[in-house]
């Protein structure tokens, strides 16, 4: 997937301790190979600790704290899942506001697994088709979204996927969306 489709694009990756390791590392690698400049934005300074399926995983350096990050400095946003990470992020007002600001500016966003929890909390799930881990189905429906059981779903400026097995399709759809090859505009409600 190496190319320069995303050359000059800056992508924020919003995480905190407990992100699903593979859902950050593999999409980030795909973004980097496509020429994007990726920055890990976290709630705290220093490294953030990943979750590796059933145990604690690798630490990833944080490039910016949420206090020092502005959506206006980025072209797109990646929201890795895991259960712990998005559950912590969705109760942090600054994290929710950061996510919402990407939607307010109609910038592309990619979320996988439990990542849509923060999208729900930001109040921007309503009327969208969203793939996620199956346990979020009721949460998404209650937020006015349509839960889709597919490996990658693009709806306007949002691409979502269900689980780690979906990462190859998710990465392709994310790069297509972030590169501007997918139409981002959503029809008026």
PABADO-783728 format. One record per residue: residue number from 1; residue in three letters; x, y, z of N, C-alpha, C, CB in turn. Coordinates in steps of 0.1 Angstrom, whole numbers, plus 5000, padded with zeros to 4 digits. Glycine has a CB too. Layout:
BEGIN
{atom NUM; "ALA"; {X; Y; Z}; {X; Y; Z}; {X; Y; Z}; {X; Y; Z}};
...
This chain:
BEGIN
{atom 1; "UNK"; {5008; 4988; 5000}; {5000; 5000; 5000}; {5009; 5013; 5000}; {4991; 5000; 5012}};
{atom 2; "UNK"; {5022; 5011; 4999}; {5031; 5022; 4999}; {5028; 5031; 4987}; {5045; 5018; 5000}};
{atom 3; "UNK"; {5026; 5044; 4989}; {5024; 5054; 4979}; {5025; 5067; 4985}; {5011; 5052; 4971}};
{atom 4; "UNK"; {5022; 5078; 4978}; {5023; 5091; 4984}; {5009; 5098; 4983}; {5033; 5100; 4977}};
{atom 5; "UNK"; {4998; 5090; 4984}; {4985; 5096; 4983}; {4982; 5106; 4994}; {4974; 5085; 4984}};
{atom 6; "UNK"; {4989; 5105; 5005}; {4986; 5114; 5017}; {4997; 5123; 5020}; {4983; 5105; 5029}};
{atom 7; "UNK"; {5006; 5125; 5010}; {5018; 5134; 5012}; {5013; 5148; 5016}; {5027; 5134; 5000}};
{atom 8; "UNK"; {5018; 5153; 5027}; {5014; 5166; 5031}; {5002; 5166; 5041}; {5011; 5175; 5019}};
{atom 9; "UNK"; {4996; 5155; 5043}; {4984; 5154; 5052}; {4989; 5151; 5066}; {4974; 5143; 5047}};
{atom 10; "UNK"; {4983; 5158; 5076}; {4987; 5156; 5090}; {4975; 5149; 5096}; {4990; 5169; 5097}};
{atom 11; "UNK"; {4977; 5137; 5103}; {4967; 5129; 5109}; {4969; 5128; 5124}; {4966; 5115; 5102}};
{atom 12; "UNK"; {4959; 5132; 5132}; {4959; 5130; 5146}; {4954; 5116; 5149}; {4951; 5141; 5153}};
{atom 13; "UNK"; {4961; 5109; 5159}; {4956; 5096; 5164}; {4954; 5098; 5179}; {4967; 5085; 5161}};
{atom 14; "UNK"; {4941; 5099; 5182}; {4937; 5102; 5196}; {4936; 5089; 5204}; {4924; 5110; 5197}};
{atom 15; "UNK"; {4944; 5088; 5214}; {4944; 5076; 5223}; {4948; 5079; 5237}; {4954; 5065; 5218}};
{atom 16; "UNK"; {4945; 5070; 5246}; {4950; 5070; 5260}; {4954; 5055; 5263}; {4940; 5076; 5270}};
{atom 17; "UNK"; {4958; 5053; 5275}; {4962; 5040; 5279}; {4950; 5030; 5277}; {4966; 5039; 5294}};
{atom 18; "UNK"; {4954; 5018; 5271}; {4943; 5008; 5269}; {4939; 5008; 5254}; {4932; 5010; 5277}};
{atom 19; "UNK"; {4945; 5015; 5245}; {4941; 5014; 5231}; {4945; 5000; 5226}; {4948; 5025; 5222}};
{atom 20; "UNK"; {4937; 4995; 5217}; {4940; 4982; 5211}; {4952; 4983; 5202}; {4927; 4976; 5203}};
{atom 21; "UNK"; {4963; 4977; 5206}; {4976; 4979; 5200}; {4976; 4978; 5185}; {4986; 4970; 5205}};
{atom 22; "UNK"; {4970; 4967; 5179}; {4970; 4965; 5165}; {4962; 4975; 5158}; {4965; 4951; 5162}};
{atom 23; "UNK"; {4952; 4981; 5164}; {4943; 4991; 5158}; {4949; 5005; 5158}; {4930; 4992; 5166}};
{atom 24; "UNK"; {4960; 5007; 5164}; {4968; 5019; 5163}; {4980; 5016; 5154}; {4973; 5024; 5177}};
{atom 25; "UNK"; {4988; 5006; 5156}; {5000; 5003; 5149}; {4998; 5001; 5134}; {5007; 4992; 5155}};
{atom 26; "UNK"; {4989; 4992; 5131}; {4987; 4989; 5116}; {4981; 5000; 5108}; {4979; 4976; 5115}};
{atom 27; "UNK"; {4971; 5007; 5113}; {4966; 5018; 5105}; {4976; 5030; 5105}; {4953; 5024; 5112}};
{atom 28; "UNK"; {4984; 5032; 5115}; {4994; 5042; 5115}; {5005; 5039; 5105}; {5000; 5044; 5129}};
{atom 29; "UNK"; {5009; 5026; 5104}; {5019; 5022; 5095}; {5014; 5025; 5080}; {5023; 5007; 5097}};
{atom 30; "UNK"; {5001; 5021; 5078}; {4995; 5023; 5065}; {4995; 5038; 5061}; {4981; 5017; 5064}};
{atom 31; "UNK"; {4991; 5047; 5071}; {4991; 5061; 5069}; {5005; 5066; 5066}; {4985; 5068; 5081}};
{atom 32; "UNK"; {5015; 5062; 5074}; {5028; 5066; 5072}; {5034; 5062; 5058}; {5038; 5061; 5083}};
{atom 33; "UNK"; {5031; 5050; 5054}; {5035; 5045; 5041}; {5028; 5052; 5029}; {5032; 5030; 5040}};
{atom 34; "UNK"; {5016; 5058; 5032}; {5009; 5066; 5022}; {5014; 5080; 5022}; {4994; 5065; 5024}};
{atom 35; "UNK"; {5024; 5083; 5030}; {5029; 5097; 5030}; {5024; 5106; 5041}; {5028; 5103; 5017}};
{atom 36; "UNK"; {5015; 5102; 5049}; {5009; 5111; 5059}; {5019; 5113; 5071}; {4996; 5105; 5065}};
{atom 37; "UNK"; {5018; 5124; 5078}; {5025; 5127; 5090}; {5015; 5124; 5101}; {5031; 5142; 5090}};
{atom 38; "UNK"; {5018; 5114; 5109}; {5009; 5110; 5120}; {5015; 5115; 5133}; {5007; 5095; 5120}};
{atom 39; "UNK"; {5006; 5119; 5142}; {5009; 5124; 5155}; {5000; 5117; 5165}; {5009; 5139; 5157}};
{atom 40; "UNK"; {5005; 5111; 5176}; {4997; 5105; 5187}; {4994; 5116; 5196}; {5005; 5093; 5194}};
{atom 41; "UNK"; {4981; 5118; 5198}; {4976; 5128; 5207}; {4970; 5121; 5219}; {4965; 5138; 5201}};
{atom 42; "UNK"; {4974; 5124; 5231}; {4970; 5117; 5243}; {4966; 5126; 5254}; {4981; 5107; 5248}};
{atom 43; "UNK"; {4959; 5120; 5264}; {4955; 5128; 5276}; {4966; 5132; 5284}; {4945; 5120; 5284}};
{atom 44; "UNK"; {4978; 5125; 5283}; {4989; 5128; 5292}; {5002; 5129; 5284}; {4990; 5117; 5303}};
{atom 45; "UNK"; {5012; 5134; 5290}; {5026; 5134; 5284}; {5032; 5121; 5286}; {5035; 5145; 5291}};
{atom 46; "UNK"; {5041; 5118; 5278}; {5048; 5105; 5279}; {5042; 5094; 5271}; {5050; 5101; 5293}};
{atom 47; "UNK"; {5046; 5082; 5273}; {5041; 5071; 5265}; {5027; 5067; 5270}; {5050; 5059; 5266}};
{atom 48; "UNK"; {5019; 5061; 5260}; {5006; 5055; 5263}; {5008; 5040; 5261}; {4995; 5061; 5254}};
{atom 49; "UNK"; {5001; 5033; 5269}; {5002; 5018; 5269}; {4991; 5012; 5261}; {5003; 5013; 5284}};
{atom 50; "UNK"; {4995; 5003; 5252}; {4986; 4995; 5244}; {4980; 4983; 5251}; {4992; 4991; 5231}};
{atom 51; "UNK"; {4969; 4978; 5246}; {4964; 4965; 5250}; {4965; 4956; 5239}; {4948; 4967; 5254}};
{atom 52; "UNK"; {4971; 4944; 5241}; {4973; 4934; 5231}; {4964; 4922; 5233}; {4988; 4929; 5231}};
{atom 53; "UNK"; {4952; 4924; 5228}; {4941; 4913; 5228}; {4937; 4909; 5242}; {4946; 4901; 5220}};
{atom 54; "UNK"; {4946; 4904; 5250}; {4942; 4899; 5263}; {4951; 4903; 5274}; {4941; 4884; 5263}};
{atom 55; "UNK"; {4961; 4912; 5271}; {4971; 4916; 5281}; {4976; 4930; 5277}; {4982; 4905; 5282}};
{atom 56; "UNK"; {4983; 4936; 5286}; {4989; 4949; 5283}; {5000; 4946; 5273}; {4996; 4955; 5296}};
{atom 57; "UNK"; {5001; 4956; 5264}; {5010; 4955; 5252}; {5021; 4965; 5253}; {5003; 4956; 5239}};
{atom 58; "UNK"; {5025; 4970; 5241}; {5036; 4980; 5239}; {5032; 4994; 5243}; {5041; 4979; 5225}};
{atom 59; "UNK"; {5042; 5002; 5247}; {5040; 5016; 5249}; {5043; 5023; 5236}; {5049; 5021; 5261}};
{atom 60; "UNK"; {5036; 5034; 5233}; {5038; 5042; 5222}; {5040; 5056; 5227}; {5026; 5041; 5211}};
{atom 61; "UNK"; {5050; 5063; 5222}; {5052; 5077; 5226}; {5041; 5086; 5222}; {5066; 5082; 5220}};
{atom 62; "UNK"; {5037; 5095; 5231}; {5028; 5105; 5228}; {5035; 5117; 5222}; {5019; 5109; 5240}};
{atom 63; "UNK"; {5030; 5122; 5210}; {5036; 5134; 5204}; {5031; 5147; 5210}; {5034; 5133; 5189}};
{atom 64; "UNK"; {5018; 5147; 5213}; {5012; 5159; 5219}; {5002; 5155; 5229}; {5005; 5167; 5207}};
{atom 65; "UNK"; {5000; 5164; 5239}; {4989; 5162; 5249}; {4977; 5168; 5243}; {4993; 5167; 5263}};
{atom 66; "UNK"; {4966; 5164; 5247}; {4953; 5170; 5242}; {4952; 5185; 5245}; {4941; 5162; 5249}};
{atom 67; "UNK"; {4958; 5189; 5256}; {4959; 5203; 5260}; {4966; 5211; 5249}; {4965; 5205; 5273}};
{atom 68; "UNK"; {4975; 5205; 5242}; {4984; 5212; 5232}; {4980; 5209; 5218}; {4998; 5209; 5234}};
{atom 69; "UNK"; {4969; 5202; 5216}; {4965; 5198; 5202}; {4953; 5206; 5198}; {4962; 5183; 5202}};
{atom 70; "UNK"; {4953; 5210; 5185}; {4941; 5216; 5180}; {4937; 5209; 5167}; {4944; 5232; 5177}};
{atom 71; "UNK"; {4925; 5207; 5165}; {4920; 5200; 5153}; {4924; 5208; 5141}; {4905; 5198; 5154}};
{atom 72; "UNK"; {4925; 5221; 5142}; {4928; 5230; 5130}; {4942; 5227; 5125}; {4926; 5244; 5134}};
{atom 73; "UNK"; {4950; 5220; 5133}; {4964; 5217; 5129}; {4965; 5204; 5121}; {4973; 5216; 5141}};
{atom 74; "UNK"; {4954; 5197; 5120}; {4953; 5184; 5114}; {4943; 5183; 5102}; {4950; 5173; 5124}};
{atom 75; "UNK"; {4946; 5174; 5093}; {4937; 5172; 5082}; {4927; 5161; 5084}; {4945; 5169; 5069}};
{atom 76; "UNK"; {4930; 5151; 5093}; {4922; 5140; 5096}; {4924; 5134; 5110}; {4924; 5129; 5085}};
{atom 77; "UNK"; {4916; 5125; 5114}; {4916; 5119; 5127}; {4914; 5104; 5127}; {4905; 5126; 5137}};
{atom 78; "UNK"; {4922; 5097; 5134}; {4921; 5083; 5136}; {4918; 5080; 5150}; {4934; 5075; 5131}};
{atom 79; "UNK"; {4907; 5071; 5152}; {4903; 5067; 5166}; {4904; 5052; 5167}; {4888; 5072; 5169}};
{atom 80; "UNK"; {4916; 5047; 5172}; {4917; 5033; 5175}; {4907; 5029; 5186}; {4931; 5029; 5179}};
{atom 81; "UNK"; {4904; 5016; 5186}; {4895; 5011; 5196}; {4902; 5005; 5208}; {4885; 5001; 5190}};
{atom 82; "UNK"; {4897; 4993; 5211}; {4900; 4986; 5224}; {4888; 4990; 5233}; {4914; 4990; 5230}};
{atom 83; "UNK"; {4886; 4984; 5244}; {4875; 4987; 5253}; {4879; 4999; 5262}; {4870; 4975; 5261}};
{atom 84; "UNK"; {4891; 4998; 5267}; {4895; 5007; 5278}; {4897; 5022; 5272}; {4909; 5003; 5284}};
{atom 85; "UNK"; {4904; 5023; 5261}; {4908; 5036; 5255}; {4895; 5044; 5252}; {4915; 5033; 5242}};
{atom 86; "UNK"; {4886; 5040; 5244}; {4875; 5049; 5240}; {4865; 5051; 5252}; {4867; 5043; 5229}};
{atom 87; "UNK"; {4865; 5042; 5262}; {4857; 5044; 5274}; {4863; 5055; 5282}; {4856; 5031; 5282}};
{atom 88; "UNK"; {4876; 5056; 5283}; {4882; 5067; 5290}; {4881; 5080; 5283}; {4897; 5064; 5292}};
{atom 89; "UNK"; {4882; 5080; 5269}; {4882; 5092; 5261}; {4868; 5098; 5262}; {4886; 5089; 5247}};
{atom 90; "UNK"; {4857; 5090; 5261}; {4844; 5095; 5260}; {4839; 5102; 5273}; {4834; 5084; 5257}};
{atom 91; "UNK"; {4846; 5101; 5284}; {4843; 5108; 5296}; {4852; 5120; 5298}; {4843; 5099; 5308}};
{atom 92; "UNK"; {4861; 5123; 5289}; {4870; 5135; 5290}; {4864; 5145; 5280}; {4884; 5131; 5286}};
{atom 93; "UNK"; {4859; 5156; 5286}; {4853; 5167; 5278}; {4862; 5172; 5267}; {4848; 5178; 5286}};
{atom 94; "UNK"; {4875; 5173; 5270}; {4884; 5178; 5259}; {4886; 5169; 5248}; {4898; 5181; 5266}};
{atom 95; "UNK"; {4886; 5156; 5251}; {4887; 5146; 5240}; {4874; 5146; 5232}; {4889; 5131; 5246}};
{atom 96; "UNK"; {4863; 5147; 5238}; {4850; 5147; 5230}; {4849; 5160; 5222}; {4838; 5147; 5240}};
{atom 97; "UNK"; {4854; 5171; 5227}; {4854; 5183; 5219}; {4863; 5183; 5208}; {4857; 5195; 5228}};
{atom 98; "UNK"; {4875; 5176; 5210}; {4885; 5175; 5199}; {4879; 5166; 5188}; {4898; 5168; 5205}};
{atom 99; "UNK"; {4872; 5155; 5191}; {4866; 5147; 5181}; {4855; 5155; 5174}; {4860; 5134; 5187}};
{atom 100; "UNK"; {4846; 5162; 5181}; {4835; 5169; 5175}; {4841; 5180; 5166}; {4827; 5176; 5186}};
{atom 101; "UNK"; {4852; 5186; 5169}; {4857; 5197; 5160}; {4861; 5192; 5146}; {4869; 5203; 5167}};
{atom 102; "UNK"; {4865; 5179; 5145}; {4868; 5174; 5132}; {4855; 5172; 5124}; {4875; 5160; 5133}};
{atom 103; "UNK"; {4844; 5168; 5130}; {4831; 5167; 5123}; {4826; 5181; 5120}; {4821; 5159; 5132}};
{atom 104; "UNK"; {4827; 5190; 5129}; {4822; 5204; 5127}; {4829; 5210; 5114}; {4825; 5213; 5139}};
{atom 105; "UNK"; {4842; 5207; 5112}; {4850; 5212; 5101}; {4849; 5203; 5089}; {4864; 5213; 5105}};
{atom 106; "UNK"; {4841; 5192; 5089}; {4839; 5182; 5079}; {4852; 5176; 5074}; {4832; 5189; 5067}};
{atom 107; "UNK"; {4861; 5174; 5084}; {4874; 5167; 5082}; {4871; 5152; 5083}; {4885; 5172; 5091}};
{atom 108; "UNK"; {4879; 5144; 5075}; {4877; 5130; 5076}; {4881; 5123; 5089}; {4885; 5123; 5065}};
{atom 109; "UNK"; {4874; 5113; 5094}; {4876; 5106; 5106}; {4875; 5091; 5103}; {4866; 5111; 5117}};
{atom 110; "UNK"; {4884; 5084; 5109}; {4884; 5069; 5109}; {4883; 5063; 5123}; {4896; 5064; 5101}};
{atom 111; "UNK"; {4874; 5054; 5125}; {4873; 5048; 5138}; {4870; 5033; 5137}; {4861; 5054; 5146}};
{atom 112; "UNK"; {4877; 5025; 5145}; {4875; 5011; 5145}; {4872; 5005; 5158}; {4889; 5005; 5140}};
{atom 113; "UNK"; {4864; 4994; 5158}; {4861; 4986; 5170}; {4852; 4994; 5180}; {4874; 4982; 5177}};
{atom 114; "UNK"; {4857; 4998; 5191}; {4850; 5006; 5201}; {4852; 5021; 5199}; {4854; 5002; 5215}};
{atom 115; "UNK"; {4860; 5025; 5189}; {4863; 5039; 5186}; {4850; 5047; 5185}; {4871; 5040; 5174}};
{atom 116; "UNK"; {4839; 5042; 5179}; {4827; 5050; 5177}; {4821; 5055; 5191}; {4817; 5043; 5169}};
{atom 117; "UNK"; {4825; 5049; 5202}; {4819; 5054; 5215}; {4822; 5069; 5216}; {4826; 5047; 5227}};
{atom 118; "UNK"; {4834; 5074; 5212}; {4837; 5088; 5213}; {4829; 5096; 5203}; {4852; 5091; 5211}};
{atom 119; "UNK"; {4826; 5090; 5192}; {4817; 5097; 5182}; {4803; 5099; 5187}; {4817; 5089; 5169}};
{atom 120; "UNK"; {4798; 5088; 5194}; {4785; 5089; 5200}; {4785; 5100; 5210}; {4781; 5076; 5207}};
{atom 121; "UNK"; {4795; 5101; 5219}; {4795; 5111; 5229}; {4796; 5125; 5224}; {4807; 5108; 5239}};
{atom 122; "UNK"; {4803; 5126; 5212}; {4804; 5139; 5206}; {4791; 5144; 5199}; {4815; 5139; 5195}};
{atom 123; "UNK"; {4781; 5135; 5199}; {4768; 5139; 5193}; {4768; 5139; 5178}; {4764; 5152; 5199}};
{atom 124; "UNK"; {4777; 5132; 5171}; {4777; 5132; 5157}; {4774; 5119; 5150}; {4791; 5137; 5153}};
{atom 125; "UNK"; {4769; 5109; 5158}; {4766; 5096; 5152}; {4752; 5096; 5145}; {4766; 5085; 5163}};
{atom 126; "UNK"; {4743; 5105; 5149}; {4729; 5105; 5144}; {4729; 5105; 5129}; {4722; 5117; 5150}};
{atom 127; "UNK"; {4721; 5096; 5123}; {4719; 5096; 5108}; {4730; 5089; 5100}; {4717; 5110; 5104}};
{atom 128; "UNK"; {4740; 5084; 5107}; {4752; 5078; 5100}; {4751; 5063; 5100}; {4765; 5082; 5107}};
{atom 129; "UNK"; {4757; 5057; 5090}; {4759; 5042; 5089}; {4773; 5040; 5095}; {4758; 5037; 5074}};
{atom 130; "UNK"; {4773; 5032; 5106}; {4786; 5030; 5113}; {4788; 5015; 5116}; {4786; 5038; 5126}};
{atom 131; "UNK"; {4800; 5010; 5113}; {4804; 4997; 5117}; {4812; 4998; 5130}; {4813; 4990; 5106}};
{atom 132; "UNK"; {4811; 4988; 5139}; {4818; 4988; 5151}; {4818; 4974; 5157}; {4811; 4998; 5162}};
{atom 133; "UNK"; {4825; 4972; 5168}; {4824; 4960; 5176}; {4809; 4957; 5179}; {4833; 4960; 5189}};
{atom 134; "UNK"; {4804; 4945; 5177}; {4790; 4942; 5179}; {4784; 4948; 5192}; {4787; 4928; 5178}};
{atom 135; "UNK"; {4791; 4948; 5203}; {4785; 4953; 5215}; {4781; 4968; 5215}; {4795; 4951; 5227}};
{atom 136; "UNK"; {4785; 4975; 5205}; {4781; 4989; 5204}; {4769; 4991; 5196}; {4793; 4997; 5198}};
{atom 137; "UNK"; {4763; 4980; 5191}; {4751; 4981; 5182}; {4740; 4989; 5189}; {4746; 4967; 5178}};
{atom 138; "UNK"; {4737; 4986; 5201}; {4726; 4992; 5208}; {4729; 5007; 5211}; {4722; 4985; 5221}};
{atom 139; "UNK"; {4741; 5009; 5215}; {4746; 5023; 5217}; {4744; 5032; 5205}; {4760; 5023; 5223}};
{atom 140; "UNK"; {4749; 5026; 5193}; {4748; 5034; 5181}; {4733; 5036; 5177}; {4755; 5026; 5170}};
{atom 141; "UNK"; {4725; 5026; 5178}; {4711; 5027; 5175}; {4704; 5038; 5184}; {4703; 5014; 5176}};
{atom 142; "UNK"; {4708; 5037; 5197}; {4702; 5047; 5206}; {4707; 5061; 5203}; {4706; 5043; 5220}};
{atom 143; "UNK"; {4718; 5063; 5196}; {4723; 5076; 5192}; {4718; 5080; 5179}; {4739; 5075; 5192}};
{atom 144; "UNK"; {4709; 5072; 5173}; {4704; 5075; 5160}; {4711; 5071; 5148}; {4701; 5090; 5159}};
{atom 145; "UNK"; {4721; 5062; 5150}; {4729; 5057; 5138}; {4724; 5043; 5134}; {4744; 5056; 5142}};
{atom 146; "UNK"; {4728; 5039; 5122}; {4725; 5026; 5117}; {4737; 5017; 5118}; {4719; 5026; 5102}};
{atom 147; "UNK"; {4737; 5007; 5127}; {4748; 4998; 5128}; {4749; 4989; 5116}; {4747; 4990; 5141}};
{atom 148; "UNK"; {4761; 4988; 5110}; {4763; 4980; 5098}; {4774; 4969; 5101}; {4768; 4989; 5086}};
{atom 149; "UNK"; {4771; 4957; 5098}; {4780; 4946; 5101}; {4788; 4943; 5088}; {4772; 4933; 5105}};
{atom 150; "UNK"; {4798; 4952; 5085}; {4807; 4951; 5074}; {4821; 4954; 5078}; {4802; 4960; 5062}};
{atom 151; "UNK"; {4831; 4950; 5071}; {4845; 4952; 5075}; {4849; 4967; 5073}; {4854; 4943; 5067}};
{atom 152; "UNK"; {4843; 4974; 5065}; {4846; 4989; 5064}; {4834; 4996; 5058}; {4859; 4991; 5055}};
{atom 153; "UNK"; {4830; 5006; 5064}; {4818; 5014; 5060}; {4822; 5029; 5060}; {4806; 5012; 5070}};
{atom 154; "UNK"; {4820; 5035; 5048}; {4823; 5049; 5046}; {4809; 5056; 5045}; {4832; 5052; 5034}};
{atom 155; "UNK"; {4807; 5067; 5054}; {4795; 5075; 5053}; {4800; 5089; 5055}; {4785; 5071; 5065}};
{atom 156; "UNK"; {4799; 5096; 5044}; {4804; 5110; 5044}; {4819; 5111; 5047}; {4796; 5119; 5053}};
{atom 157; "UNK"; {4822; 5119; 5058}; {4836; 5121; 5062}; {4840; 5110; 5072}; {4838; 5134; 5067}};
{atom 158; "UNK"; {4833; 5099; 5074}; {4836; 5089; 5084}; {4837; 5076; 5078}; {4824; 5089; 5095}};
{atom 159; "UNK"; {4848; 5069; 5082}; {4850; 5055; 5078}; {4851; 5047; 5091}; {4862; 5053; 5069}};
{atom 160; "UNK"; {4844; 5036; 5092}; {4845; 5028; 5104}; {4846; 5013; 5101}; {4832; 5030; 5112}};
{atom 161; "UNK"; {4851; 5005; 5110}; {4853; 4991; 5109}; {4850; 4984; 5122}; {4867; 4987; 5104}};
{atom 162; "UNK"; {4847; 4971; 5122}; {4843; 4963; 5133}; {4854; 4959; 5143}; {4835; 4951; 5129}};
{atom 163; "UNK"; {4865; 4954; 5137}; {4874; 4946; 5146}; {4888; 4945; 5139}; {4869; 4932; 5149}};
{atom 164; "UNK"; {4898; 4940; 5146}; {4911; 4939; 5140}; {4912; 4931; 5127}; {4920; 4932; 5150}};
{atom 165; "UNK"; {4904; 4921; 5126}; {4904; 4913; 5113}; {4900; 4922; 5101}; {4894; 4902; 5114}};
{atom 166; "UNK"; {4894; 4933; 5103}; {4889; 4942; 5093}; {4900; 4953; 5089}; {4877; 4950; 5097}};
{atom 167; "UNK"; {4911; 4953; 5096}; {4921; 4963; 5094}; {4926; 4965; 5079}; {4933; 4960; 5102}};
{atom 168; "UNK"; {4928; 4954; 5071}; {4932; 4956; 5057}; {4922; 4964; 5050}; {4935; 4943; 5050}};
{atom 169; "UNK"; {4909; 4961; 5051}; {4898; 4968; 5044}; {4897; 4982; 5050}; {4885; 4961; 5045}};
{atom 170; "UNK"; {4898; 4983; 5063}; {4897; 4996; 5070}; {4908; 5006; 5065}; {4898; 4994; 5085}};
{atom 171; "UNK"; {4920; 5000; 5064}; {4932; 5009; 5060}; {4929; 5014; 5045}; {4945; 5001; 5060}};
{atom 172; "UNK"; {4925; 5005; 5036}; {4922; 5009; 5023}; {4912; 5020; 5022}; {4918; 4997; 5014}};
{atom 173; "UNK"; {4901; 5018; 5029}; {4890; 5028; 5029}; {4894; 5041; 5036}; {4877; 5023; 5037}};
{atom 174; "UNK"; {4902; 5040; 5047}; {4907; 5052; 5054}; {4916; 5060; 5045}; {4915; 5048; 5067}};
{atom 175; "UNK"; {4925; 5054; 5038}; {4935; 5061; 5029}; {4927; 5067; 5017}; {4946; 5052; 5024}};
{atom 176; "UNK"; {4917; 5060; 5012}; {4909; 5066; 5001}; {4902; 5078; 5006}; {4899; 5055; 4996}};
{atom 177; "UNK"; {4896; 5077; 5018}; {4888; 5089; 5024}; {4898; 5100; 5027}; {4881; 5085; 5036}};
{atom 178; "UNK"; {4909; 5098; 5034}; {4918; 5108; 5038}; {4925; 5115; 5026}; {4929; 5102; 5047}};
{atom 179; "UNK"; {4926; 5107; 5015}; {4932; 5113; 5003}; {4923; 5122; 4995}; {4938; 5102; 4994}};
{atom 180; "UNK"; {4910; 5121; 4998}; {4900; 5129; 4991}; {4894; 5122; 4979}; {4906; 5142; 4986}};
{atom 181; "UNK"; {4897; 5109; 4977}; {4892; 5102; 4966}; {4878; 5097; 4968}; {4901; 5090; 4963}};
{atom 182; "UNK"; {4873; 5097; 4980}; {4860; 5094; 4984}; {4852; 5107; 4986}; {4859; 5085; 4996}};
{atom 183; "UNK"; {4841; 5109; 4981}; {4833; 5121; 4983}; {4829; 5121; 4998}; {4820; 5122; 4974}};
{atom 184; "UNK"; {4832; 5133; 5004}; {4829; 5134; 5019}; {4816; 5141; 5022}; {4840; 5142; 5025}};
{atom 185; "UNK"; {4810; 5148; 5013}; {4798; 5155; 5017}; {4787; 5146; 5020}; {4794; 5165; 5005}};
{atom 186; "UNK"; {4779; 5150; 5030}; {4767; 5142; 5034}; {4755; 5149; 5029}; {4767; 5139; 5049}};
{atom 187; "UNK"; {4745; 5142; 5024}; {4733; 5149; 5020}; {4726; 5156; 5031}; {4723; 5139; 5013}};
{atom 188; "UNK"; {4720; 5167; 5028}; {4713; 5175; 5039}; {4702; 5167; 5045}; {4707; 5189; 5033}};
{atom 189; "UNK"; {4701; 5168; 5058}; {4691; 5160; 5065}; {4677; 5166; 5063}; {4694; 5159; 5080}};
